[in-house]
């Protein structure tokens, strides 16, 4: 199949493009970029720095990947971006490289959908099947777990975590960790229950969703101290991997949880 490069594109001689890569008009690809099989750059895409992109991604016009982080301490150190397979990255998305003060790498997983104008800052970790809708923004060092959805124009404070299968409503300001399976919204964000629709779409059985709802009541509505609520979740509810993941998420929180 070969590699197709438009005559107006600029691709550094040392860039590595796998079979089936398409580089559209006016794209700029730097010398330390590696792009996997079948990935398509529509037009006007800029990729620079140490960047690895996997297979079968579609990257739309005016996306920038791997440029310097927006961190005043950054001094040109050799940090990087790693992006997986089967992602859709829409117009004007920006994904910045890591910093030496963080992980040194910004990562995006597989089957991720980044809608127009979304921003993934330095050192972020975006899991698989994540959806960031238009103009959603992650500050530095944010972790987004698998299957999370972040609504349009929402902002996530640096070092926050967004739990698996959570849903953040549009125009939200998030300054603490978002619980797995939670539905949150607002400025500042607060919990509005369990993301029941997302869990059903994810194939969770009704009995598991009901267990998660019971755990949320103990954790957020019982007025118990958090350690006691976690103890009761573990001792009073049937053991289940999702409940243990919820408890571990709370126990490892550094910023506190959205309630």
HELIX and SHEET records of a PDB file:
HELIX    1   1 UNK A  196  UNK A  201  1                                   6    
HELIX    2   2 UNK A  206  UNK A  216  1                                  11    
HELIX    3   3 UNK A  217  UNK A  221  3                                   5    
HELIX    4   4 UNK A  226  UNK A  236  1                                  11    
HELIX    5   5 UNK A  241  UNK A  251  1                                  11    
SHEET    1   A11 UNK A   4  UNK A   5  0                                        
SHEET    2   A11 UNK A  22  UNK A  25  1                                        
SHEET    3   A11 UNK A  40  UNK A  43  1                                        
SHEET    4   A11 UNK A  58  UNK A  59  1                                        
SHEET    5   A11 UNK A  88  UNK A  89  1                                        
SHEET    6   A11 UNK A 113  UNK A 114  1                                        
SHEET    7   A11 UNK A 131  UNK A 132  1                                        
SHEET    8   A11 UNK A 149  UNK A 150  1                                        
SHEET    9   A11 UNK A 167  UNK A 168  1                                        
SHEET   10   A11 UNK A 182  UNK A 186  1                                        
SHEET   11   A11 UNK A 189  UNK A 194 -1                                        
SHEET    1   B 9 UNK A  10  UNK A  11  0                                        
SHEET    2   B 9 UNK A  28  UNK A  29  1                                        
SHEET    3   B 9 UNK A  46  UNK A  47  1                                        
SHEET    4   B 9 UNK A  64  UNK A  67  1                                        
SHEET    5   B 9 UNK A  94  UNK A  96  1                                        
SHEET    6   B 9 UNK A 119  UNK A 120  1                                        
SHEET    7   B 9 UNK A 137  UNK A 138  1                                        
SHEET    8   B 9 UNK A 155  UNK A 156  1                                        
SHEET    9   B 9 UNK A 173  UNK A 174  1                                        
SHEET    1   C 8 UNK A  16  UNK A  17  0                                        
SHEET    2   C 8 UNK A  33  UNK A  35  1                                        
SHEET    3   C 8 UNK A  50  UNK A  53  1                                        
SHEET    4   C 8 UNK A  80  UNK A  83  1                                        
SHEET    5   C 8 UNK A 105  UNK A 108  1                                        
SHEET    6   C 8 UNK A 125  UNK A 126  1                                        
SHEET    7   C 8 UNK A 143  UNK A 144  1                                        
SHEET    8   C 8 UNK A 161  UNK A 162  1                                        
END                                                                             
